[in-house]
Amino acid sequence: VPRLFSTRCADGECCAVFREDLQAPLPDGMRAVSVYSRSDGIVSWRACLDPGAEHVEVDSSHTGMSVNRVVYRVLADVLEGE
């Protein structure tokens, strides 16, 4: 979308704190889970292996994750604190 975003937002002072927060480690006690699929044809599964997250591999296409029961089970477990 023309003129909606500019490099000043990505590189400028206005977003400096946001960029710092984005690169900072998660606070103690905050859980991160990366759900990925080696058969995802859109995103490389290797890009999903955040070193600060638990990794859960599922068998799913990229768009199929939105309706994959295994993904929902993982989300339920995370929300339940398991």
C-alpha positions in Angstrom: 0.0 0.0 0.0 1.8 3.2 -1.1 2.7 5.7 1.6 1.3 3.4 4.4 4.8 2.4 5.6 8.2 3.9 4.9 11.7 3.0 5.7 11.6 5.7 8.4 9.3 3.5 10.3 11.5 0.4 10.0 14.8 2.2 10.4 13.8 5.5 12.1 13.8 6.6 15.7 10.0 6.3 16.1 10.3 2.5 16.2 13.6 2.1 18.0 12.1 0.9 21.2 9.8 -1.5 19.4 12.8 -3.0 17.5 14.7 -3.4 20.8 11.7 -5.1 22.5 11.3 -7.4 19.5 14.9 -8.6 19.7 15.0 -9.0 23.5 14.6 -12.4 25.2 11.2 -13.2 26.6 10.6 -12.4 30.3 11.3 -15.2 32.8 8.3 -17.5 33.0 6.9 -16.7 29.6 6.6 -19.7 27.4 7.2 -19.7 23.7 6.2 -22.6 21.4 7.0 -22.9 17.8 4.7 -25.1 15.8 6.2 -26.0 12.4 5.9 -28.4 9.5 8.5 -29.8 7.3 5.9 -30.0 4.5 5.0 -26.3 4.7 5.4 -25.1 1.2 5.4 -21.4 2.2 7.7 -21.0 5.2 10.9 -23.0 5.6 10.6 -25.1 8.8 14.1 -24.2 9.7 13.0 -20.5 10.0 10.6 -21.6 12.7 13.2 -23.0 15.1 13.5 -20.1 17.5 16.3 -20.9 20.0 14.1 -19.6 22.8 11.1 -21.7 22.0 9.9 -25.2 22.5 9.6 -26.9 19.0 6.6 -28.9 18.0 6.6 -30.5 14.6 3.2 -31.3 13.0 2.3 -32.8 9.6 0.5 -30.1 7.8 0.5 -27.7 4.9 1.0 -24.0 5.6 -2.7 -23.1 5.3 -3.8 -26.4 6.7 -2.4 -25.5 10.1 -5.5 -23.3 10.7 -7.7 -26.4 10.7 -5.3 -29.1 11.9 -6.5 -30.8 15.0 -3.0 -31.6 16.2 -2.1 -27.9 16.1 -5.2 -27.1 18.1 -4.2 -29.8 20.6 -0.8 -28.2 21.0 -2.4 -24.8 21.5 -4.8 -26.3 24.1 -1.9 -27.9 26.0 0.0 -24.6 25.9 -2.9 -22.6 27.2 -3.6 -25.2 29.9 0.0 -24.9 31.0 1.1 -28.5 30.2 
